[in-house]
Amino acid sequence: MHDAVIGIDEDRKVLFVNDEALKISGLKKENFVGKLIQDVAVSNDLVRDLIREIVNPDAAKNSTAALKIFVEGKENYFEKEILAINVIPTGEKESRFIGQVIMLRNITPFKELDLAKTHFMGTVSHEFKTPISSIQMGLQLLENERIGHLNEEQGRLVSGIKDDTQRLLRITGELLNMTQLESGVVQLNIKPSSVQNMIEDVIAANKSAAENKEIAIKTNVASDISVVNADSEKTSWVLNNILSNAIRYSHEKSVIEINVVKLDNDQVKFSVTDNGRGIEEQYLNKVFTRYFRIPGTKTEGTGLGLSISKEFIEAQGGTIAVESEIGVGSTFYFILKSDSFKD
């Protein structure tokens, strides 16, 4: 087999190891087969990583998707799978656990392709920003009455170009954020940040879109909350994304509520509630998945905004989720930890 394979019995004694597993671990067969795998793990970092969830099942929840291992001087990535082996002995009805098989699949070629894709997206997105900025500057000049007046038709064309430019800029920004997250270069600047300032900035950024649909935005910030320990820029980005989505999917002349409340264990909860069409139950666990868009929606988007929001919030040790009911509306919320709530 091309995959690395290690077999252990119910007592965790190593029964067999193939050549690929020996090459990856750097161990000799006589130092592996017949030994208790936890004893081998004492002097081998790779084996220790492999058996972490066997020894401690709770560790599986926090394990990374891929293992990075240096094999023959080259960086390789492997996907781990642990299979429990159960058999039904002859003449018996109940199955019996007899051991486990640990498999490591080499996914390095896929990782390299993914990295190439990330670099490509980052380069293209970055290069797009320069011409988009030039277009915006040209639009500002066209709208300047000191240069000349536009007739009604010209004004509509300029307005349409302006909207499309903003859409391109938003998509470019989302792609740049995604490439930064994938490459692991995002740096957090967590410090006491004004909750009121974040909300005011987000409302101001979405004021025009809300007014176009005659949507009222109401805010309710608990009196015992003034600051939260967070990356203000990234948290505002998340709040802005959620609010802009709420406006986009809300009915005209409806109301959107932004609430900030204090929870137990020094946590603060930001929520945005709309009265839109709601989200079907089968899609609730998918809305934070990259590139996912709810089938049947007519609004434009990349399907990246909520995925990036999830990454930004979880990077700060928080959680993000959604509650929704068809015909009633949706509430997107995120919870951040905070050591202090007052200035």
DOMIZA-554131 format. One record per residue: residue in one letter; residue number from 1; x, y, z of N, C-alpha, C in turn. Coordinates in steps of 0.001 Angstrom, whole numbers, plus 500000, padded with zeros to 6 digits. Last residue first. Layout:
! DOMIZA-554131
> a,NUM,X,Y,Z,X,Y,Z,X,Y,Z
...
//
This chain:
! DOMIZA-554131
> d,343,484641,550825,531194,485840,551641,531025,486470,551910,532383
> k,342,483581,547411,531501,483417,548840,531783,484739,549560,531606
> f,341,484095,544795,531189,483002,545331,530399,482824,546837,530615
> s,340,486689,542378,530962,486132,543599,531530,485078,544142,530595
> d,339,487320,540096,529657,487674,540165,531075,487091,541384,531755
> s,338,485425,538134,527404,485928,539448,527797,486209,539441,529291
> k,337,484731,536293,524442,485122,536332,525852,485661,537722,526158
> l,336,481880,536608,522318,483301,536787,522582,483565,536779,524075
> i,335,479619,535318,520032,479938,535498,521448,481441,535580,521613
> f,334,477246,536293,517554,478564,535774,517929,478850,536169,519369
> y,333,474391,535599,515460,475021,536126,516664,476415,535543,516844
> f,332,471558,536198,513515,472958,535791,513507,473610,536399,514747
> t,331,468352,535326,513127,469225,536001,514087,470612,535397,513978
> s,330,465686,535794,510749,466913,535135,511216,467626,535990,512251
> g,329,462133,535176,510134,463384,535917,510063,464547,535133,510635
> v,328,459622,534097,509336,459736,534942,510532,460999,535796,510490
> g,327,459734,532460,507157,458611,533379,507241,458669,534324,508424
> i,326,461537,530024,508921,460982,530444,507640,459750,531317,507849
> e,325,463842,530984,511296,462545,530352,511085,461954,530904,509796
> s,324,467043,530597,512922,466162,531113,511876,464876,530315,511795
> e,323,470185,531391,514203,468877,530821,514493,467908,531417,513483
> v,322,473692,530813,514052,472481,531416,513493,471260,530653,513988
> a,321,476968,531711,515367,475896,530780,515019,474703,531557,514464
> i,320,480245,531606,516726,479268,532294,515892,478227,531281,515449
> t,319,482573,532184,519419,481717,531299,518628,480714,532137,517842
> g,318,486082,532971,520136,484637,533094,520250,483895,532061,519432
> g,317,488791,533247,519838,488310,532369,520904,486811,532408,521103
> q,316,489496,534612,517653,489501,535377,518895,488976,534549,520074
> a,315,489056,532792,515702,490455,533151,515947,490592,533947,517244
> e,314,486297,532846,515593,486931,531705,516251,488400,531969,516538
> i,313,485969,535259,514136,485447,535135,515501,486138,533994,516241
> f,312,487245,534719,511679,487650,535878,512477,487200,535736,513934
> e,311,485832,532440,510762,487276,532362,511010,487731,533493,511935
> k,310,483260,533531,510467,483477,532411,511389,484959,532306,511762
> s,309,483768,535413,508452,483289,535849,509770,483545,534775,510818
> i,308,484370,533745,506321,485424,534609,506875,485043,535077,508273
> s,307,481816,532662,506006,482947,531779,506276,484100,532568,506896
> l,306,480318,534893,505358,480047,534224,506632,481170,533263,507004
> g,305,481592,535585,502801,481462,536500,503935,481273,535817,505270
> l,304,481512,533845,500643,482702,533845,501496,482511,534619,502798
> g,303,479689,533973,498670,479548,532862,499599,480730,532757,500546
> t,302,479702,536123,497002,480717,535101,496771,480497,533859,497619
> g,301,476673,537455,495484,477664,537318,496545,478620,536187,496228
> e,300,473387,538752,494837,474737,538382,494422,475670,538283,495617
> t,299,470128,537320,495352,471145,538335,495613,472527,537820,495245
> k,298,468432,535214,495087,468709,535997,493882,469812,537028,494099
> t,297,468358,531849,496192,468539,533268,496500,468978,534020,495258
> g,296,468297,529196,495448,467116,529997,495179,467258,531465,495498
> p,295,470310,527856,498070,469673,527693,496756,468422,528561,496617
> i,294,472621,529831,499742,471338,529145,499873,470677,529056,498502
> r,293,476002,529109,499139,474910,530076,499011,473602,529309,499035
> f,292,479337,528576,500093,477951,528101,500105,476978,529274,499987
> y,291,481979,529362,500264,481344,529394,498939,479885,528914,498929
> r,290,482444,527682,503342,483022,528503,502274,482312,528274,500937
> t,289,479806,527675,505687,480725,526919,504847,481179,527786,503673
> f,288,477847,528804,507119,479198,529286,507412,480258,528518,506619
> v,287,475578,527459,506313,475715,528868,505911,477108,529433,506188
> k,286,475112,524906,507189,475973,525067,506016,476289,526525,505693
> n,285,473242,524581,509109,474608,524141,509447,475579,524295,508283
> l,284,470936,525502,507786,471474,526257,508921,472908,525865,509263
> y,283,469701,524066,505836,470833,524889,505418,471518,525595,506589
> q,282,467528,522793,506878,468590,521941,506329,469824,522731,505908
> e,281,465782,524896,507590,466532,524192,508635,467702,523387,508079
> e,280,465943,527861,505588,465453,526510,505807,466376,525752,506769
> i,279,465744,531110,506912,466600,530097,506287,466038,528713,506610
> g,278,463843,534148,506215,464357,533066,507033,465169,532062,506226
> r,277,462899,536446,505036,462217,535185,504709,462675,534019,505566
> g,276,463316,538890,507704,463311,538443,506315,462602,537110,506138
> n,275,463713,540477,509910,462372,539924,509678,462231,539477,508234
> d,274,466717,540016,511915,465943,540606,510827,464581,539927,510726
> t,273,469144,540708,514321,467890,540022,514024,467139,540753,512926
> v,272,472255,540127,515529,471556,540937,514526,470328,540140,514103
> s,271,474207,540277,518539,473242,539603,517669,472579,540603,516733
> f,270,476856,539535,520682,476376,540465,519657,475373,539702,518779
> k,269,477571,538971,524014,476902,538426,522833,476399,539551,521942
> v,268,480315,538300,526110,479399,539297,525555,478874,538777,524226
> q,267,481302,536859,529237,481129,536785,527794,480140,537844,527340
> d,266,481847,536035,531960,482507,537168,531298,482474,537033,529788
> n,265,480090,534006,532767,481504,533691,532503,482205,534774,531696
> d,264,476966,534939,531145,477767,534437,532266,479205,534195,531817
> l,263,476685,537913,529056,476367,536541,529451,477200,536142,530657
> k,262,475297,540984,528026,476319,540305,528815,475824,538913,529204
> v,261,474467,541965,524656,474136,541648,526045,475292,540921,526713
> v,260,473337,543823,522071,474588,543413,522719,474273,543200,524192
> n,259,471546,543792,519015,471547,543685,520472,472906,543232,520973
> i,258,469925,545285,516446,471269,544918,516886,471272,544936,518411
> e,257,467242,544586,514270,467688,544906,515626,469119,544411,515863
> i,256,465393,545980,511641,466524,545122,512013,467012,545560,513388
> v,255,462230,546086,510100,463097,546533,511199,464185,545496,511448
> s,254,460998,547169,506826,461050,546277,507989,462008,546847,509031
> k,253,460775,548346,504325,460060,548955,505454,459987,548028,506670
> e,252,461288,545327,502455,461268,546792,502556,460408,547221,503742
> h,251,462756,542441,504041,461712,543086,503250,461820,544600,503411
> s,250,466220,541358,503918,465014,541833,504605,464015,542443,503627
> y,249,468588,540726,502698,467544,539703,502684,466250,540143,503373
> r,248,470136,543033,503026,469963,542467,501694,468775,541508,501635
> i,247,470185,543352,505783,469526,544365,504948,469198,543778,503581
> a,246,471671,541089,506467,470318,541260,507006,469530,542269,506170
> n,245,474092,541630,505203,473297,540474,504778,471850,540624,505231
> s,244,474888,543813,506732,474637,544012,505300,473835,542850,504721
> l,243,475205,542529,509240,474180,543562,509062,473857,543778,507585
> i,242,477329,540761,508707,476040,540227,509160,474924,541250,508927
> n,241,479344,542584,507987,478924,541546,507047,477540,541000,507407
> n,240,479589,544086,510337,479186,544738,509095,478671,543715,508081
> l,239,480531,542140,512069,479242,542780,512352,478698,543456,511102
> v,238,483011,541618,510814,482015,540557,510976,480625,541160,511177
> w,237,484243,544115,511053,484050,543518,509723,482965,542450,509775
> s,236,484378,544387,513796,483515,545311,513042,483238,544753,511652
> t,235,486277,542412,514246,484938,542252,514820,483948,543167,514113
> k,234,488470,543536,512964,487912,542287,512447,486512,542024,512995
> e,233,488870,545908,514496,488725,545945,513037,488031,544693,512505
> s,232,489120,545023,517192,488049,545934,516783,487799,545909,515279
> d,231,489507,542173,518670,490137,542873,517565,489052,543738,516942
> a,230,488576,542589,522157,488437,542017,520817,489332,542764,519844
> n,229,486950,542942,524980,488314,542597,524560,488248,541878,523222
> v,228,484732,545686,525018,484917,544247,524931,486333,543988,524459
> v,227,482938,548235,526814,484078,547760,526019,484100,546242,526031
> s,226,480438,548419,527959,480945,549569,527202,482130,549178,526331
> i,225,477724,547145,529615,478747,546827,528607,479171,548106,527900
> d,224,475589,547667,531204,476822,547238,531877,477909,546815,530903
> s,223,473461,548232,529534,474106,549344,530233,475421,548959,530901
> a,222,473390,546658,526343,473187,546584,527793,474019,547652,528498
> v,221,472136,548157,523520,473381,547727,524169,473167,547781,525679
> n,220,470315,548021,520825,470100,547873,522258,471371,547295,522875
> t,219,469074,549643,517899,470173,549070,518686,469810,549016,520164
> k,218,467485,549328,514744,467390,549646,516164,468524,548966,516921
> i,217,466968,550537,511628,467931,549761,512402,467875,550223,513858
> a,216,464498,550284,509144,464926,550925,510385,465866,549999,511143
> i,215,464484,550614,505659,464638,549700,506794,465143,550474,508011
> e,214,464121,551530,503046,463335,552096,504154,463319,551156,505357
> k,213,465871,550797,501192,464777,549853,501402,463861,550296,502547
> n,212,467594,552947,501318,467036,552595,500006,465858,551639,500131
> e,211,468444,552845,503972,467512,553897,503560,466867,553583,502218
> a,210,470240,550694,503865,469030,550594,504685,467986,551620,504261
> a,209,472237,551717,502199,471524,550501,501794,470226,550350,502570
> s,208,473096,553933,503783,472520,554142,502448,471695,552941,502001
> k,207,474122,552667,506128,473016,553622,506184,472318,553778,504841
> n,206,476290,551093,506496,475121,550479,505856,473915,551404,505798
> a,205,478139,552636,507803,478553,552002,506549,477375,551422,505779
> a,204,476728,553289,510114,477041,554347,509143,477404,553749,507786
> i,203,476734,550805,511396,475456,551389,510962,475693,552466,509910
> v,202,479470,550571,511921,478798,549586,511064,477474,550133,510545
> d,201,479945,552716,513646,480667,552628,512375,479962,551692,511402
> e,200,478269,552015,515812,478034,553260,515063,478718,553222,513703
> i,199,479498,549634,516691,478120,549610,516183,477830,550851,515343
> m,198,482011,550573,517517,481911,549549,516482,480525,549552,515856
> n,197,481269,552372,519537,481963,552863,518344,481867,551869,517198
> q,196,480133,550627,521437,479313,551658,520798,479959,552177,519518
> v,195,482332,549121,522252,481209,548466,521587,480380,549496,520815
> s,194,485705,549765,522105,484402,550365,522375,483307,549677,521566
> s,193,487956,547319,523327,487411,548072,522196,486008,548553,522522
> p,192,490913,546165,524667,489603,546723,525022,489111,547658,523908
> k,191,492319,543967,522103,492457,544959,523167,491065,545454,523537
> i,190,494022,542175,519709,492947,542125,520704,493250,543083,521845
> n,189,494765,541894,516817,495133,542988,517720,494015,543117,518753
> l,188,496070,539187,514932,495005,539773,515738,495564,540863,516632
> q,187,496998,538586,511616,497435,538923,512965,496300,539618,513701
> v,186,497184,536172,509164,496316,537132,509830,496802,537345,511261
> v,185,498544,534212,507857,499288,535442,508136,498439,536499,508837
> g,184,497595,531761,506897,497925,531891,508312,498681,533150,508668
> s,183,496611,531278,504454,498071,531278,504565,498540,531471,506002
> e,182,493890,531499,504915,494438,530223,504456,495949,530143,504631
> l,181,493656,534197,505637,493287,533160,506593,493915,531821,506217
> q,180,494456,535404,503258,495225,535634,504474,494933,534565,505519
> t,179,492438,534559,501565,493809,534103,501299,494704,534325,502516
> m,178,490242,535894,502750,490277,534436,502708,491702,533922,502480
> n,177,490885,538576,502337,490742,538071,503702,490871,536551,503734
> l,176,490796,538590,499536,492056,538877,500229,492017,538364,501664
> l,175,488084,538062,499133,489081,537123,498632,490431,537328,499316
> e,174,486971,540353,500289,486666,539037,500846,487692,538000,500394
> g,173,487968,542357,498577,488325,542357,499995,488082,541007,500645
> t,172,486680,541629,496210,488144,541601,496280,488620,541552,497721
> i,171,484039,542117,496957,484446,540759,496600,485961,540612,496701
> r,170,484185,544904,497340,483797,544029,498445,484247,542588,498180
> l,169,484875,545772,494800,485781,546056,495908,485478,545141,497093
> l,168,482625,544997,493349,483933,544421,493031,484915,544600,494183
> r,167,480748,546667,494579,480575,545218,494664,481912,544513,494379
> q,166,481713,549164,493835,481651,548817,495256,481533,547315,495450
> t,165,481295,548906,491076,482652,549074,491599,482712,548720,493076
> d,164,478545,548816,490917,479317,547646,490491,480746,547703,491020
> d,163,477942,551412,491824,477464,550246,492569,478277,549005,492220
> k,162,479168,552919,489762,479606,553090,491150,479192,551888,492000
> i,161,477695,552201,487559,479118,551853,487590,479652,551928,489026
> g,160,475238,553340,488343,475358,551894,488143,476798,551431,488200
> s,159,475933,556047,488377,475465,555410,489605,475589,553894,489506
> v,158,476536,556448,485690,477592,556622,486686,477208,555941,487990
> l,157,473970,556034,484609,475081,555174,484221,476213,555234,485247
> r,156,472535,558127,485778,472154,556745,486062,473287,555774,485725
> g,155,473878,560310,484631,473881,560143,486085,473533,558712,486484
> q,154,473195,560003,481959,474599,559866,482362,474717,559623,483867
> e,153,470466,560569,482159,470906,559260,481700,472350,558990,482099
> e,152,470511,563291,483025,469856,562248,483818,470340,560848,483443
> n,151,473825,564717,482513,472377,564668,482306,471818,563450,483053
> l,150,476174,566319,484635,475743,565111,483931,474245,565186,483688
> h,149,478305,569173,484416,477063,568551,484854,476752,567329,483991
> g,148,481760,569564,485474,480679,569609,484491,479466,568875,485009
> i,147,483481,570184,487478,484045,569731,486203,482995,569792,485105
> r,146,481879,570815,489543,482795,571873,489084,483436,571488,487756
> e,145,480555,568518,490242,479838,569489,489406,480745,570610,488905
> n,144,481764,565361,490249,482113,566704,490699,481493,567735,489753
> e,143,481382,562944,489068,480299,563445,489932,480565,564855,490448
> l,142,483795,562546,487786,482594,562695,486976,481438,563282,487785
> l,141,485460,562205,490022,485648,563360,489143,484407,563620,488291
> q,140,484474,559801,490992,484402,560999,491839,484567,562261,491008
> l,139,485159,558134,488872,483747,558372,489181,483567,559618,490046
> g,138,487957,558120,489088,487314,558672,487897,485855,558986,488131
> m,137,488204,556812,491539,488681,558194,491416,488039,558866,490205
> q,136,487201,554306,490838,486519,555108,491854,486921,556576,491774
> i,135,489150,553505,489006,487767,553685,488559,486994,554551,489557
> s,134,491333,553290,490738,491367,554266,489637,489963,554553,489112
> s,133,490489,551173,492343,490696,552498,492955,490733,553590,491887
> i,132,490545,549172,490420,489259,549534,491037,489363,550908,491688
> p,131,493296,548973,489826,492371,549503,488820,491013,549893,489396
> t,130,494106,548029,492543,494635,549245,491913,493711,549785,490821
> k,129,492819,545626,493124,492526,546808,493936,493000,548095,493275
> f,128,493766,543562,491540,492466,544158,491205,492244,545488,491928
> e,127,496041,542711,492863,496197,543463,491615,494899,544145,491201
> h,126,494870,541274,494976,495684,542461,495255,495825,543336,494013
> s,125,493624,539218,493571,492822,540137,494377,493578,541424,494656
> v,124,495888,537948,492421,494855,538540,491568,494037,539567,492335
> t,123,497251,537101,494781,497888,537982,493789,496854,538703,492938
> g,122,495338,535459,496048,495886,536620,496731,496499,537610,495761
> m,121,494909,533487,494125,493792,534339,494559,494303,535613,495219
> f,120,497522,532389,494038,496915,532971,492840,495785,533935,493218
> h,119,497823,531419,496637,498735,532460,496140,498138,533159,494926
> t,118,495766,529483,496608,495728,530593,497565,496613,531743,497106
> k,117,496670,527740,494620,495396,528449,494445,495305,529660,495361
> a,116,498964,526809,495868,499083,527542,494602,497824,528346,494325
> l,115,497769,525480,498002,498645,526618,498274,498821,527468,497020
> d,114,496449,523468,496623,495668,524418,497412,496481,525662,497711
> l,113,498613,522084,495555,497652,522714,494651,496837,523777,495376
> e,112,499732,521215,497960,500512,522084,497079,499606,522799,496087
> k,111,497701,519562,498916,498088,520742,499683,498854,521736,498819
> f,110,497776,517584,496982,496569,518398,497100,496857,519680,497881
> p,109,500318,516465,497441,500007,517080,496135,498783,517985,496189
> t,108,499972,515555,500228,500882,516648,499872,500566,517265,498510
> i,107,498597,513580,501427,497796,514557,500680,498648,515758,500256
> n,106,498871,510306,502194,499705,511433,501779,498881,512373,500904
> r,105,497230,508968,504951,497182,509196,503508,497983,510441,503165
> l,104,497651,506596,507330,498090,507954,506985,498100,508090,505465
> m,103,495842,504675,509690,496236,504906,508290,496605,506371,508103
> i,102,495691,502193,512074,495968,503625,511866,496479,503794,510441
> v,101,493392,499969,513314,494325,500201,512217,494458,501703,512036
> q,100,492917,498128,516379,492716,499299,515522,493759,499344,514419
> g,99,491121,495397,518045,492252,496264,517754,491885,497425,516841
> i,98,488880,493987,518667,490155,493253,518674,491354,494131,518327
> f,97,485736,493881,520154,486814,494774,519712,488135,494020,519796
> r,96,483145,491802,519026,484186,492041,520016,485293,492880,519405
> s,95,479565,491423,518802,480878,491727,518219,481881,492038,519323
> e,94,477442,488713,519707,477968,490043,519993,479346,490235,519361
> k,93,477017,486059,519080,476176,487074,518434,476724,488492,518613
> e,92,479042,483136,518303,478584,484222,519170,477787,485241,518372
> g,91,479975,481333,516464,479052,480841,517480,478549,481900,518429
> t,90,482979,483034,515991,482128,481926,515562,481266,481422,516716
> p,89,482920,486532,516865,483508,485189,516939,482490,484115,516540
> i,88,482809,489262,515004,481849,488420,515726,482423,486998,515734
> v,87,484994,492106,515426,484610,490846,514786,483568,490134,515643
> n,86,486289,495310,514702,485398,494507,515529,485013,493251,514752
> i,85,488592,497806,514707,488310,496499,514121,487481,495683,515118
> a,84,488495,501239,513961,488343,500214,514996,487955,498896,514318
> l,83,490773,503295,512338,489643,502386,512163,489633,501343,513280
> i,82,491714,506528,511866,491853,505405,512800,490593,504560,512718
> e,81,493529,508556,509692,492262,507869,509926,492529,506666,510821
> k,80,495030,511624,508690,495004,510453,509578,493599,509876,509676
> e,79,496823,512874,506026,495504,512820,506638,495402,511518,507418
> f,78,499834,514747,505744,499136,513469,505808,497786,513624,506511
> y,77,502329,516405,503889,501096,516506,504666,500336,515185,504587
> n,76,505841,517184,504045,504713,516407,503538,503519,516564,504464
> e,75,508860,518633,503168,507641,518825,503945,506486,518067,503290
> k,74,511837,516681,503002,510778,517415,502314,509529,517478,503189
> g,73,513714,515021,504178,514048,516434,504007,512985,517272,503330
> e,72,512363,512579,504399,513540,512695,503531,513824,514153,503177
> v,71,509644,514249,505571,510073,512929,505109,511190,513118,504088
> f,70,508091,515907,508069,509246,516005,507172,509728,514596,506848
> i,69,504606,516501,508256,505731,515632,508599,506852,515830,507577
> k,68,501635,517623,509489,502797,518046,508699,504019,517266,509170
> l,67,498393,516357,509229,499659,516306,509952,500788,516726,509016
> a,66,495241,518022,509099,496359,517359,508431,497607,517412,509313
> a,65,493373,519020,510893,492896,518238,509748,494031,517461,509091
> t,64,494146,518621,514396,494169,519347,513130,493787,518426,511984
> s,63,491988,517975,517180,493089,517588,516304,493009,518336,514977
> n,62,489931,518380,518913,490857,519500,518721,492000,519174,517766
> k,61,488598,516002,518963,487831,517202,518645,488740,518373,518320
> a,60,490440,514200,519849,490049,514134,518441,489308,515387,518024
> a,59,490665,514386,522543,491662,515114,521756,491295,515133,520284
> d,58,488866,512638,523632,488465,514048,523549,489430,514855,522697
> p,57,490286,510207,523763,489292,510418,522700,488851,511862,522546
> n,56,493408,509560,524392,492451,510549,524895,491443,510873,523801
> v,55,494527,507420,523017,494729,507514,524467,493697,508441,525095
> i,54,493646,508083,520484,493410,506734,520996,493500,506742,522517
> e,53,494492,510653,520042,493053,510454,520204,492702,509030,520624
> r,52,497311,510144,519954,496738,511082,520921,495249,510828,521142
> i,51,498663,508617,518164,497860,507897,519159,497164,508832,520155
> l,50,499984,510469,516522,499060,509498,515942,498135,508875,516980
> d,49,501707,511866,518198,500581,512573,517569,499528,511595,517055
> r,48,503456,509750,518779,502729,510406,519869,501517,511174,519333
> v,47,504537,509286,516302,503688,508244,516896,502863,508832,518039
> l,46,506019,511706,516113,504971,511368,515155,504005,510344,515740
> d,45,507900,511632,518224,506861,512671,518191,505706,512299,517270
> n,44,509099,509087,520114,508816,509430,518723,507628,510400,518655
> s,43,509401,508121,522672,510612,508634,522013,510380,509033,520553
> v,42,506801,507416,523380,507618,508176,524334,508812,508824,523650
> a,41,505727,505743,521487,505410,507174,521410,506272,508024,522328
> v,40,506406,503235,522343,507097,503765,521155,506917,505277,521091
> d,39,504567,503046,524392,505997,503039,524736,506825,503580,523569
> q,38,502195,503019,523010,502442,504163,523896,503897,504222,524346
> i,37,502345,500579,521710,502510,501790,520904,502737,503021,521770
> l,36,504416,498003,522819,503216,498788,523106,503379,500141,522432
> k,35,505954,495994,520210,506029,496933,521322,504651,497550,521584
> g,34,505607,494559,517936,505689,493816,519190,505770,494702,520409
> v,33,507363,496853,515902,506472,495696,515973,506704,494914,517275
> f,32,509583,498664,516638,508190,499053,516501,507245,497867,516734
> n,31,512140,497925,516379,511861,498872,517460,510389,499287,517502
> e,30,512147,496388,514132,512360,495706,515413,512103,496616,516613
> k,29,511851,498334,512125,510768,497403,512408,510917,496744,513784
> k,28,512916,501654,512994,513190,500325,512452,512099,499370,512921
> l,27,511587,504922,512114,511882,503841,513047,512221,502538,512312
> g,26,510621,507023,510693,512061,506966,510897,512481,505867,511852
> s,25,508012,507417,509945,508332,507538,511372,509826,507565,511645
> i,24,508161,507018,507170,507644,508284,507702,508066,508494,509152
> k,23,509150,504406,506995,509881,505519,506370,509456,506853,506969
> l,22,507188,502942,508318,508548,502944,508856,509345,504123,508302
> a,21,505037,503352,506605,504955,503857,507979,506336,503916,508624
> e,20,505998,501997,504355,505718,503434,504264,505654,504057,505656
> d,19,506129,499333,505192,507373,500060,504896,507151,501573,504864
> n,18,503766,498745,507932,504276,498596,506566,505480,499508,506328
> v,17,503485,496848,510812,503800,498190,510309,504314,498021,508893
> f,16,501596,495015,513264,502273,495129,511968,502451,496597,511601
> l,15,501014,495147,516001,501019,493854,515330,501759,493900,514003
> v,14,501693,496739,518985,501819,496872,517530,501956,495489,516907
> k,13,499230,496792,521497,500524,496266,521064,500569,496289,519547
> r,12,496810,497520,522593,497645,498564,521973,499069,498090,521670
> d,11,495157,495535,523229,496023,495993,524312,497003,497068,523849
> e,10,493969,494907,520842,493132,495541,521871,493938,496055,523053
> d,9,496665,495755,518508,495616,494897,519065,494854,495629,520157
> i,8,497327,497710,515542,497541,497417,516962,496390,496551,517473
> g,7,499015,498570,512566,497958,497787,513203,498292,497498,514646
> i,6,499503,501126,510269,499980,500552,511529,498799,499809,512156
> v,5,500490,502360,507143,499516,501557,507885,500180,500961,509127
> a,4,500625,504854,504662,501257,504294,505854,500192,503582,506687
> d,3,499804,504038,501264,499526,504727,502524,500283,504049,503659
> h,2,500390,502264,499303,501119,503533,499274,500894,504334,500556
> m,1,500839,498795,500000,500000,500000,500000,500869,501248,500000
//
